[in-house]
Amino acid sequence: MYRKAIFGGTFDPIHNGHINIAYEALEKLNLDEIIFMPSGDPPHKADKNITDGLLRLEMTRMVVECNEKFSVSDYEIKKKGKSYTYETMKYFSETHKDTQWYFIAGLDSLMYIHEWAKPEKIFEKCKVIILVRSGFNNHEVMERKEKIEKAYGTEIVLLDIPRLDISSTNIRNRLKGDRYCGHLMPREVEYFVKSVGLYKYER
């Protein structure tokens, strides 16, 4: 059976922090593939001004070319309406029955996943990988992990990753000021962003 993970995000823009997470998950969890999933219309960011999905998809496609075990899916971008994780995992689990699925999520998701739409459906279709960085209260994390596992009869996978101080918000602000971002994101993505004028003006 294959072991594959969905790595969802707005990727607005995708940067070296995202790529680092993918490599860490691939190697430490012995995964066969990481599928980058640019979000379509995420419910938790309904009030945010997010870059057009096709542009975010194009930037993500540039990144996955660096590793044969990376790929990108346009499932949520093409899907009409809001994007819910339980629907995404249902689709992939039903179309790839020979695969053990994982879903990569940030530490904040561990604290609030019970508020997501139909969390029980998510745990039915995949194991959730929670990214843990140094500096967090490990006792609180373990306590929450055990509570979720007991409530939903699932297994939460904690993935310890190096802390990189990179954020899409900071990158957008730097690009708005026409500042260099080659140390924060792949050069081809930076070139693409500047060539089409993304993030140049107030959002």
N, CA, C and O of each residue as an XYZ file, in Angstrom:
812
protein
N       0.842     -1.204      0.000
C       0.000      0.000      0.000
C       0.874      1.250      0.000
O       1.866      1.323      0.726
N       0.503      2.224     -0.813
C       1.251      3.474     -0.882
C       0.950      4.349      0.334
O      -0.108      4.251      0.956
N       1.917      5.204      0.647
C       1.759      6.162      1.744
C       1.918      7.568      1.154
O       3.015      7.973      0.770
N       0.806      8.299      1.091
C       0.839      9.624      0.473
C       0.198     10.658      1.393
O      -0.689     10.344      2.187
N       0.668     11.896      1.268
C       0.144     12.977      2.110
C      -0.349     14.140      1.271
O       0.265     14.516      0.273
N      -1.462     14.695      1.695
C      -1.977     15.936      1.120
C      -1.429     17.088      1.950
O      -1.592     17.116      3.170
N      -0.786     18.029      1.291
C      -0.256     19.219      1.964
C      -1.035     20.413      1.431
O      -0.717     20.954      0.372
N      -2.058     20.816      2.175
C      -2.909     21.908      1.733
C      -2.461     23.258      2.254
O      -1.795     23.349      3.286
N      -2.830     24.302      1.538
C      -2.503     25.658      1.969
C      -2.904     26.654      0.897
O      -3.152     26.278     -0.248
N      -2.967     27.922      1.269
C      -3.256     28.921      0.243
C      -2.049     29.104     -0.676
O      -2.196     29.421     -1.856
N      -0.827     28.895     -0.106
C       0.410     29.045     -0.892
C       0.384     30.376     -1.641
O       0.442     30.427     -2.869
N       0.296     31.447     -0.857
C       0.063     32.784     -1.423
C       1.110     33.792     -0.953
O       0.775     34.721     -0.218
N       2.407     33.627     -1.372
C       2.904     32.621     -2.311
C       3.511     31.421     -1.583
O       3.696     31.451     -0.367
N       3.816     30.377     -2.332
C       4.540     29.236     -1.784
C       5.977     29.675     -1.528
O       6.522     30.478     -2.285
N       6.599     29.153     -0.461
C       7.952     29.609     -0.107
C       8.799     28.453      0.435
O       8.343     27.312      0.503
N      10.035     28.768      0.817
C      10.979     27.745      1.261
C      10.527     27.029      2.528
O      10.895     25.875      2.750
N       9.736     27.695      3.358
C       9.208     27.045      4.553
C       8.296     25.889      4.184
O       8.363     24.822      4.794
N       7.449     26.094      3.190
C       6.558     25.025      2.725
C       7.368     23.854      2.167
O       7.072     22.691      2.441
N       8.382     24.177      1.390
C       9.201     23.137      0.766
C       9.940     22.337      1.831
O      10.055     21.116      1.726
N      10.442     23.022      2.853
C      11.136     22.350      3.945
C      10.213     21.364      4.656
O      10.616     20.242      4.963
N       8.981     21.782      4.916
C       7.997     20.906      5.562
C       7.779     19.647      4.728
O       7.741     18.541      5.268
N       7.638     19.812      3.426
C       7.399     18.672      2.539
C       8.559     17.682      2.574
O       8.344     16.471      2.626
N       9.783     18.195      2.545
C      10.951     17.310      2.598
C      11.029     16.577      3.934
O      11.328     15.384      3.971
N      10.762     17.286      5.027
C      10.806     16.666      6.354
C       9.777     15.545      6.460
O      10.085     14.467      6.967
N       8.563     15.792      5.986
C       7.501     14.778      6.037
C       7.854     13.583      5.158
O       7.665     12.434      5.556
N       8.361     13.857      3.977
C       8.716     12.803      3.025
C       9.746     11.848      3.624
O       9.605     10.628      3.532
N      10.778     12.417      4.235
C      11.890     11.614      4.732
C      11.601     10.976      6.092
O      11.866      9.790      6.284
N      11.069     11.741      7.024
C      10.871     11.220      8.381
C       9.723     10.218      8.477
O       9.744      9.336      9.336
N       8.729     10.344      7.610
C       7.570      9.455      7.661
C       7.577      8.425      6.535
O       6.629      7.657      6.373
N       8.664      8.421      5.759
C       8.831      7.436      4.687
C       7.626      7.419      3.741
O       7.052      6.366      3.461
N       7.261      8.597      3.261
C       6.108      8.719      2.366
C       6.518      8.488      0.914
O       7.663      8.728      0.531
N       5.576      8.025      0.130
C       5.834      7.810     -1.294
C       5.602      9.070     -2.120
O       6.173      9.235     -3.198
N       4.757      9.955     -1.599
C       4.437     11.158     -2.371
C       3.838     12.237     -1.473
O       3.086     11.945     -0.543
N       4.183     13.482     -1.768
C       3.553     14.649     -1.146
C       2.778     15.368     -2.245
O       3.349     15.757     -3.263
N       1.482     15.540     -2.036
C       0.653     16.241     -3.017
C       0.314     17.629     -2.486
O      -0.455     17.764     -1.533
N       0.884     18.652     -3.099
C       0.579     20.026     -2.718
C      -0.824     20.360     -3.225
O      -1.154     20.120     -4.387
N      -1.639     20.918     -2.331
C      -3.035     21.204     -2.662
C      -3.346     22.684     -2.420
O      -3.765     23.042     -1.319
N      -3.152     23.554     -3.419
C      -3.558     24.957     -3.239
C      -5.056     25.011     -2.943
O      -5.859     24.423     -3.667
N      -5.420     25.709     -1.889
C      -6.824     25.742     -1.475
C      -7.677     26.517     -2.465
O      -7.217     27.453     -3.119
N      -8.924     26.102     -2.555
C      -9.864     26.794     -3.426
C     -10.461     27.991     -2.712
O      -9.939     29.103     -2.801
N     -11.548     27.762     -2.011
C     -12.241     28.816     -1.269
C     -12.337     28.371      0.183
O     -13.387     27.891      0.609
N     -11.247     28.525      0.963
C     -11.235     28.025      2.334
C     -12.201     28.775      3.241
O     -12.160     30.005      3.284
N     -13.080     28.066      3.974
C     -14.076     28.712      4.838
C     -13.454     29.607      5.908
O     -14.014     30.648      6.252
N     -12.283     29.198      6.439
C     -11.661     29.960      7.527
C     -10.970     31.228      7.038
O     -10.487     32.019      7.848
N     -10.916     31.428      5.722
C     -10.307     32.645      5.176
C     -11.269     33.360      4.237
O     -10.862     34.007      3.273
N     -12.547     33.226      4.542
C     -13.582     33.794      3.666
C     -13.498     35.307      3.568
O     -13.913     35.893      2.569
N     -12.955     35.949      4.615
C     -12.885     37.406      4.621
C     -11.536     37.925      4.132
O     -11.290     39.131      4.159
N     -10.659     37.023      3.684
C      -9.331     37.420      3.248
C      -9.295     37.581      1.731
O     -10.023     36.910      1.000
N      -8.436     38.482      1.279
C      -8.256     38.699     -0.155
C      -7.136     37.783     -0.639
O      -5.956     38.095     -0.476
N      -7.504     36.671     -1.225
C      -6.533     35.668     -1.643
C      -6.291     35.766     -3.150
O      -7.221     35.994     -3.924
N      -5.036     35.591     -3.552
C      -4.668     35.643     -4.968
C      -5.424     34.581     -5.772
O      -5.720     33.499     -5.265
N      -5.725     34.899     -7.016
C      -6.442     33.980     -7.898
C      -5.836     32.576     -7.846
O      -4.616     32.409     -7.857
N      -6.709     31.579     -7.791
C      -6.275     30.201     -7.644
C      -5.354     29.706     -8.742
O      -4.422     28.951     -8.465
N      -5.588     30.107     -9.970
C      -4.760     29.641    -11.081
C      -3.329     30.166    -10.980
O      -2.386     29.491    -11.391
N      -3.171     31.366    -10.435
C      -1.826     31.918    -10.247
C      -1.103     31.184     -9.121
O       0.089     30.897     -9.230
N      -1.817     30.882     -8.045
C      -1.219     30.134     -6.937
C      -0.870     28.711     -7.378
O       0.138     28.145     -6.954
N      -1.712     28.154     -8.226
C      -1.461     26.818     -8.765
C      -0.204     26.815     -9.627
O       0.604     25.890     -9.547
N      -0.039     27.841    -10.447
C       1.132     27.940    -11.319
C       2.414     28.051    -10.499
O       3.414     27.413    -10.829
N       2.396     28.854     -9.434
C       3.577     28.986     -8.578
C       3.923     27.655     -7.924
O       5.095     27.296     -7.816
N       2.902     26.928     -7.490
C       3.123     25.641     -6.834
C       3.679     24.618     -7.815
O       4.530     23.808     -7.449
N       3.213     24.646     -9.038
C       3.717     23.720    -10.062
C       5.210     23.919    -10.302
O       5.930     22.957    -10.570
N       5.672     25.148    -10.207
C       7.095     25.425    -10.393
C       7.933     24.719     -9.335
O       9.042     24.261     -9.611
N       7.397     24.636     -8.126
C       8.123     24.075     -6.991
C       8.203     22.552     -7.053
O       9.249     21.981     -6.746
N       7.127     21.892     -7.440
C       7.099     20.426     -7.383
C       8.044     19.778     -8.388
O       8.325     18.583     -8.293
N       8.529     20.546     -9.337
C       9.440     19.997    -10.334
C      10.797     19.629     -9.743
O      11.590     18.950    -10.395
N      11.074     20.069     -8.513
C      12.380     19.828     -7.902
C      12.508     18.424     -7.319
O      13.613     18.008     -6.971
N      11.402     17.682     -7.204
C      11.451     16.348     -6.609
C      10.388     15.462     -7.260
O       9.224     15.850     -7.359
N      10.793     14.282     -7.700
C       9.850     13.384     -8.385
C       8.760     12.857     -7.453
O       7.751     12.323     -7.916
N       8.960     13.007     -6.142
C       7.948     12.561     -5.185
C       7.010     13.689     -4.772
O       6.138     13.500     -3.924
N       7.190     14.852     -5.372
C       6.273     15.975     -5.165
C       5.331     16.068     -6.368
O       5.737     15.838     -7.507
N       4.080     16.404     -6.101
C       3.135     16.676     -7.183
C       2.172     17.752     -6.705
O       2.180     18.130     -5.533
N       1.349     18.238     -7.613
C       0.377     19.272     -7.245
C      -0.986     18.867     -7.792
O      -1.086     18.314     -8.888
N      -2.026     19.144     -7.027
C      -3.388     18.844     -7.461
C      -4.193     20.134     -7.589
O      -4.073     21.046     -6.771
N      -5.009     20.185     -8.626
C      -5.884     21.343     -8.826
C      -7.314     21.034     -8.374
O      -8.248     21.759     -8.721
N      -7.482     19.958     -7.601
C      -8.822     19.518     -7.185
C      -9.618     20.634     -6.514
O     -10.757     20.898     -6.900
N      -9.032     21.295     -5.511
C      -9.780     22.329     -4.787
C      -9.931     23.604     -5.603
O     -10.938     24.302     -5.482
N      -8.944     23.912     -6.431
C      -9.026     25.105     -7.275
C     -10.184     24.977     -8.263
O     -10.912     25.940     -8.505
N     -10.347     23.792     -8.829
C     -11.394     23.571     -9.832
C     -12.765     23.303     -9.213
O     -13.793     23.458     -9.872
N     -12.770     22.903     -7.952
C     -14.026     22.563     -7.292
C     -14.853     23.824     -7.037
O     -14.315     24.850     -6.621
N     -16.146     23.744     -7.286
C     -17.023     24.888     -7.056
C     -17.418     24.964     -5.580
O     -17.585     23.941     -4.916
N     -17.563     26.185     -5.084
C     -17.967     26.366     -3.695
C     -16.789     26.303     -2.745
O     -15.634     26.270     -3.172
N     -17.084     26.288     -1.464
C     -16.049     26.280     -0.438
C     -15.328     24.937     -0.394
O     -15.891     23.896     -0.731
N     -14.069     24.991      0.030
C     -13.249     23.785      0.102
C     -13.208     23.273      1.537
O     -12.752     23.972      2.442
N     -13.680     22.072      1.735
C     -13.654     21.446      3.055
C     -12.730     20.236      3.018
O     -12.753     19.448      2.073
N     -11.916     20.103      4.062
C     -10.940     19.018      4.111
C     -11.593     17.648      4.032
O     -11.065     16.751      3.374
N     -12.729     17.471      4.688
C     -13.362     16.147      4.680
C     -13.785     15.748      3.263
O     -13.754     14.567      2.918
N     -14.181     16.725      2.441
C     -14.564     16.427      1.058
C     -13.337     16.063      0.221
O     -13.379     15.148     -0.601
N     -12.252     16.793      0.444
C     -11.014     16.515     -0.281
C     -10.503     15.118      0.027
O     -10.144     14.369     -0.883
N     -10.469     14.761      1.315
C      -9.956     13.450      1.698
C     -10.893     12.331      1.245
O     -10.437     11.235      0.922
N     -12.173     12.596      1.221
C     -13.133     11.602      0.726
C     -12.865     11.315     -0.748
O     -12.855     10.161     -1.176
N     -12.649     12.378     -1.515
C     -12.382     12.225     -2.948
C     -11.124     11.393     -3.189
O     -11.144     10.454     -3.984
N     -10.034     11.735     -2.506
C      -8.773     11.036     -2.750
C      -8.790      9.604     -2.231
O      -8.209      8.715     -2.854
N      -9.440      9.372     -1.110
C      -9.495      8.006     -0.575
C     -10.343      7.095     -1.462
O     -10.084      5.895     -1.552
N     -11.347      7.663     -2.110
C     -12.216      6.858     -2.976
C     -11.627      6.636     -4.362
O     -11.954      5.654     -5.029
N     -10.762      7.543     -4.796
C     -10.154      7.400     -6.128
C      -8.781      6.725     -6.079
O      -8.230      6.355     -7.116
N      -8.231      6.568     -4.869
C      -6.934      5.902     -4.692
C      -7.055      4.930     -3.517
O      -6.553      5.197     -2.426
N      -7.712      3.826     -3.749
C      -8.001      2.876     -2.672
C      -6.780      2.081     -2.224
O      -6.830      1.405     -1.197
N      -5.693      2.150     -2.974
C      -4.474      1.422     -2.625
C      -3.513      2.280     -1.808
O      -2.317      1.994     -1.748
N      -4.034      3.329     -1.181
C      -3.181      4.308     -0.505
C      -3.612      4.573      0.934
O      -4.797      4.732      1.227
N      -2.610      4.618      1.833
C      -2.833      5.123      3.187
C      -2.614      6.629      3.111
O      -1.512      7.092      2.818
N      -3.671      7.387      3.377
C      -3.599      8.834      3.225
C      -3.254      9.541      4.529
O      -3.650      9.119      5.615
N      -2.503     10.632      4.385
C      -2.170     11.519      5.501
C      -2.556     12.937      5.090
O      -2.608     13.268      3.906
N      -2.821     13.757      6.088
C      -3.120     15.168      5.826
C      -2.223     16.005      6.725
O      -2.261     15.864      7.948
N      -1.417     16.876      6.128
C      -0.466     17.705      6.874
C      -1.143     18.983      7.342
O      -1.748     19.703      6.548
N      -1.035     19.262      8.642
C      -1.682     20.449      9.216
C      -0.772     21.095     10.256
O       0.100     20.439     10.824
N      -0.983     22.378     10.498
C      -0.207     23.108     11.488
C      -0.648     22.790     12.907
O      -1.692     22.177     13.126
N       0.164     23.216     13.865
C      -0.126     22.935     15.269
C      -1.459     23.526     15.717
O      -2.149     22.937     16.549
N      -1.825     24.686     15.172
C      -3.097     25.303     15.556
C      -4.284     24.413     15.196
O      -5.335     24.481     15.833
N      -4.111     23.581     14.174
C      -5.193     22.677     13.770
C      -5.498     21.650     14.851
O      -6.642     21.227     15.012
N      -4.463     21.251     15.593
C      -4.675     20.286     16.673
C      -5.602     20.859     17.733
O      -6.383     20.132     18.346
N      -5.510     22.163     17.942
C      -6.317     22.811     18.973
C      -7.751     23.074     18.517
O      -8.662     23.170     19.339
N      -7.947     23.190     17.198
C      -9.271     23.608     16.717
C      -9.901     22.658     15.704
O     -10.936     22.984     15.123
N      -9.306     21.504     15.481
C      -9.827     20.619     14.439
C     -11.242     20.140     14.746
O     -11.986     19.772     13.837
N     -11.612     20.144     16.017
C     -12.978     19.744     16.379
C     -14.011     20.753     15.867
O     -15.204     20.454     15.810
N     -13.540     21.960     15.492
C     -14.439     22.984     14.967
C     -14.522     22.942     13.437
O     -15.324     23.663     12.842
N     -13.706     22.110     12.804
C     -13.755     21.979     11.352
C     -15.051     21.283     10.948
O     -15.702     20.647     11.777
N     -15.421     21.402      9.689
C     -16.612     20.717      9.183
C     -16.383     19.203      9.193
O     -15.438     18.706      8.579
N     -17.242     18.490      9.885
C     -17.231     17.022      9.936
C     -15.840     16.428     10.187
O     -15.328     15.684      9.350
N     -15.228     16.747     11.326
C     -13.889     16.216     11.615
C     -13.841     14.693     11.647
O     -12.825     14.090     11.302
N     -14.949     14.071     12.066
C     -14.970     12.602     12.119
C     -14.776     11.988     10.734
O     -14.209     10.903     10.606
N     -15.248     12.687      9.696
C     -15.085     12.198      8.325
C     -13.625     12.295      7.877
O     -13.142     11.466      7.106
N     -12.937     13.316      8.372
C     -11.512     13.472      8.050
C     -10.728     12.297      8.615
O      -9.917     11.685      7.920
N     -10.982     11.987      9.897
C     -10.239     10.912     10.555
C     -10.591      9.531     10.011
O      -9.807      8.592     10.143
N     -11.755      9.407      9.406
C     -12.138      8.136      8.779
C     -11.295      7.860      7.540
O     -11.015      6.707      7.210
N     -10.895      8.927      6.860
C     -10.238      8.790      5.563
C      -8.721      8.928      5.605
O      -8.043      8.555      4.648
N      -8.176      9.460      6.703
C      -6.730      9.680      6.735
C      -6.207      9.811      8.160
O      -6.970      9.926      9.118
N      -4.885      9.791      8.267
C      -4.216     10.124      9.519
C      -3.721     11.559      9.389
O      -3.194     11.947      8.346
N      -3.889     12.335     10.432
C      -3.495     13.741     10.393
C      -2.084     13.906     10.950
O      -1.773     13.429     12.041
N      -1.244     14.584     10.188
C       0.118     14.915     10.612
C       0.110     16.337     11.147
O      -0.267     17.269     10.436
N       0.522     16.506     12.388
C       0.584     17.835     12.996
C       2.036     18.290     13.074
O       2.888     17.577     13.605
N       2.312     19.465     12.549
C       3.664     20.025     12.558
C       3.956     20.649     13.912
O       3.211     21.510     14.381
N       5.041     20.212     14.538
C       5.410     20.713     15.859
C       6.788     21.347     15.781
O       7.741     20.726     15.311
N       6.887     22.578     16.242
C       8.169     23.276     16.260
C       8.626     23.467     17.697
O       7.811     23.499     18.619
N       9.930     23.594     17.879
C      10.476     23.799     19.218
C       9.945     25.103     19.806
O       9.707     26.072     19.085
N       9.764     25.111     21.129
C       9.288     26.319     21.790
C       7.850     26.232     22.242
O       7.384     27.092     22.989
N       7.125     25.194     21.797
C       5.739     25.036     22.212
C       5.660     24.210     23.488
O       6.596     23.489     23.833
N       4.540     24.322     24.177
C       4.305     23.567     25.402
C       4.009     22.115     25.030
O       2.892     21.787     24.629
N       5.008     21.255     25.164
C       4.846     19.870     24.743
C       3.792     19.125     25.555
O       3.098     18.256     25.026
N       3.669     19.458     26.832
C       2.662     18.803     27.675
C       1.260     19.108     27.158
O       0.409     18.222     27.082
N       1.034     20.354     26.808
C      -0.274     20.758     26.289
C      -0.562     20.072     24.957
O      -1.690     19.653     24.696
N       0.471     19.960     24.113
C       0.308     19.314     22.813
C      -0.060     17.844     22.989
O      -0.990     17.353     22.348
N       0.669     17.141     23.857
C       0.413     15.719     24.067
C      -0.965     15.488     24.679
O      -1.658     14.529     24.339
N      -1.346     16.374     25.580
C      -2.662     16.261     26.221
C      -3.776     16.416     25.187
O      -4.751     15.665     25.192
N      -3.616     17.398     24.303
C      -4.616     17.638     23.268
C      -4.639     16.493     22.261
O      -5.704     16.063     21.818
N      -3.455     16.006     21.905
C      -3.333     14.881     20.971
C      -4.097     13.664     21.495
O      -4.870     13.048     20.761
N      -3.882     13.325     22.750
C      -4.538     12.161     23.348
C      -6.051     12.346     23.417
O      -6.806     11.391     23.233
N      -6.486     13.561     23.678
C      -7.921     13.845     23.755
C      -8.590     13.645     22.394
O      -9.660     13.042     22.306
N      -7.955     14.153     21.334
C      -8.498     14.011     19.979
C      -8.509     12.539     19.564
O      -9.490     12.053     19.000
N      -7.414     11.836     19.845
C      -7.318     10.424     19.474
C      -8.416      9.605     20.149
O      -9.016      8.726     19.531
N      -8.670      9.900     21.414
C      -9.704      9.175     22.159
C     -11.099      9.523     21.643
O     -11.952      8.645     21.512
N     -11.328     10.795     21.353
C     -12.659     11.246     20.916
C     -13.036     10.692     19.548
O     -14.202     10.383     19.301
N     -12.046     10.565     18.652
C     -12.348     10.164     17.277
C     -11.804      8.783     16.903
O     -11.957      8.345     15.763
N     -11.176      8.101     17.851
C     -10.645      6.774     17.567
C      -9.621      6.783     16.460
O      -9.647      5.933     15.569
N      -8.720      7.744     16.515
C      -7.753      7.926     15.439
C      -6.334      7.985     15.985
O      -6.120      7.855     17.190
N      -5.378      8.179     15.105
C      -3.979      8.355     15.483
C      -3.468      9.664     14.894
O      -3.518      9.872     13.682
N      -2.978     10.536     15.757
C      -2.376     11.796     15.321
C      -0.868     11.596     15.235
O      -0.252     11.098     16.177
N      -0.280     11.978     14.123
C       1.162     11.858     13.935
C       1.803     13.224     14.157
O       1.484     14.182     13.454
N       2.706     13.316     15.134
C       3.416     14.571     15.387
C       4.724     14.571     14.608
O       5.509     13.629     14.706
N       4.955     15.613     13.845
C       6.170     15.729     13.038
C       6.969     16.937     13.497
O       6.546     18.081     13.329
N       8.129     16.666     14.080
C       9.004     17.735     14.564
C       9.789     18.307     13.388
O      10.501     17.574     12.702
N       9.664     19.597     13.155
C      10.354     20.227     12.027
C      11.187     21.410     12.507
O      10.821     22.065     13.483
N      12.306     21.694     11.833
C      13.125     22.859     12.184
C      12.321     24.142     12.022
O      11.493     24.256     11.118
N      12.564     25.081     12.883
C      11.831     26.345     12.830
C      12.469     27.286     11.810
O      13.646     27.628     11.924
N      11.694     27.696     10.824
C      12.144     28.667      9.828
C      11.244     29.895      9.918
O      10.021     29.792      9.821
N      11.856     31.037     10.103
C      11.079     32.271     10.270
C      10.719     32.847      8.900
O      11.253     33.875      8.483
N       9.810     32.168      8.216
C       9.364     32.597      6.888
C       7.847     32.589      6.867
O       7.222     31.626      7.313
N       7.258     33.645      6.356
C       5.800     33.679      6.238
C       5.404     34.312      4.911
O       6.100     35.181      4.386
N       4.278     33.861      4.383
C       3.786     34.422      3.122
C       3.460     35.902      3.271
O       3.659     36.684      2.342
N       2.955     36.285      4.448
C       2.614     37.694      4.691
C       3.850     38.572      4.590
O       3.822     39.622      3.948
N       4.939     38.140      5.226
C       6.181     38.906      5.185
C       6.718     38.998      3.757
O       7.199     40.049      3.334
N       6.633     37.901      3.026
C       7.103     37.894      1.638
C       6.286     38.857      0.787
O       6.842     39.600     -0.022
N       4.973     38.846      0.967
C       4.124     39.769      0.193
C       4.490     41.224      0.491
O       4.519     42.060     -0.412
N       4.765     41.517      1.746
C       5.145     42.884      2.127
C       6.486     43.276      1.506
O       6.655     44.410      1.057
N       7.428     42.352      1.478
C       8.728     42.626      0.870
C       8.586     42.841     -0.635
O       9.205     43.740     -1.203
N       7.774     42.017     -1.267
C       7.577     42.147     -2.713
C       6.871     43.452     -3.064
O       7.134     44.056     -4.104
N       5.981     43.872     -2.188
C       5.273     45.136     -2.411
C       6.272     46.296     -2.459
O       6.091     47.273     -3.185
N       7.337     46.150     -1.654
C       8.373     47.176     -1.642
C       9.502     46.886     -2.612
O      10.548     47.532     -2.571
N       9.286     45.903     -3.493
C      10.269     45.526     -4.511
C      11.596     45.104     -3.885
O      12.666     45.409     -4.410
N      11.510     44.391     -2.742
C      12.713     43.924     -2.055
C      13.036     42.493     -2.468
O      12.163     41.746     -2.911
N      14.297     42.130     -2.315
C      14.783     40.800     -2.691
C      14.159     39.724     -1.800
O      14.083     39.882     -0.582
N      13.709     38.619     -2.427
C      13.096     37.516     -1.672
C      13.670     36.162     -2.069
O      13.106     35.121     -1.732
N      14.794     36.175     -2.787
C      15.387     34.930     -3.260
C      15.819     33.991     -2.165
O      15.954     32.790     -2.402
N      16.047     34.515     -0.941
C      16.442     33.658      0.182
C      15.230     33.080      0.911
O      15.382     32.256      1.813
N      14.036     33.509      0.524
C      12.808     33.076      1.194
C      11.941     32.170      0.328
O      11.103     31.430      0.842
N      12.139     32.227     -0.960
C      11.308     31.466     -1.894
C      12.146     31.063     -3.104
O      13.167     31.695     -3.372
N      11.746     30.031     -3.840
C      12.488     29.631     -5.036
C      12.614     30.791     -6.018
O      11.673     31.562     -6.205
N      13.769     30.907     -6.633
C      14.019     32.043     -7.515
C      13.032     32.089     -8.675
O      12.630     33.170     -9.105
N      12.634     30.910     -9.192
C      11.706     30.901    -10.315
C      10.338     31.441     -9.915
O       9.642     32.053    -10.724
N       9.958     31.206     -8.652
C       8.686     31.737     -8.162
C       8.791     33.248     -7.981
O       7.871     33.986     -8.334
N       9.918     33.706     -7.429
C      10.125     35.144     -7.261
C      10.091     35.847     -8.623
O       9.485     36.908     -8.768
N      10.744     35.247     -9.607
C      10.769     35.842    -10.947
C       9.356     35.914    -11.527
O       8.967     36.926    -12.111
N       8.591     34.831    -11.360
C       7.221     34.794    -11.878
C       6.371     35.873    -11.220
O       5.642     36.602    -11.893
N       6.472     35.966     -9.895
C       5.690     36.953     -9.139
C       5.972     38.364     -9.642
O       5.052     39.150     -9.868
N       7.248     38.673     -9.814
C       7.616     40.021    -10.251
C       7.254     40.266    -11.717
O       6.916     41.388    -12.095
N       7.323     39.231    -12.531
C       7.033     39.405    -13.955
C       5.559     39.684    -14.220
O       5.219     40.349    -15.199
N       4.674     39.175    -13.347
C       3.231     39.414    -13.538
C       2.696     40.493    -12.593
O       1.509     40.820    -12.616
N       3.596     41.044    -11.755
C       3.195     42.144    -10.876
C       2.364     41.749     -9.672
O       1.610     42.570     -9.150
N       2.487     40.498     -9.216
C       1.735     40.060     -8.033
C       2.246     40.762     -6.776
O       3.441     41.029     -6.650
N       1.347     41.057     -5.861
C       1.654     41.636     -4.546
C       2.280     43.029     -4.624
O       2.844     43.514     -3.643
N       2.184     43.659     -5.769
C       2.813     44.970     -5.936
C       1.997     46.079     -5.294
O       2.533     47.121     -4.917
N       0.699     45.845     -5.175
C      -0.175     46.892     -4.643
C      -0.906     46.400     -3.399
O      -0.871     45.213     -3.076
N      -1.560     47.314     -2.713
C      -2.346     46.966     -1.526
C      -3.420     45.963     -1.900
O      -4.028     46.060     -2.966
N      -3.657     44.984     -1.007
C      -4.641     43.941     -1.296
C      -5.972     44.304     -0.684
O      -6.938     43.552     -0.814
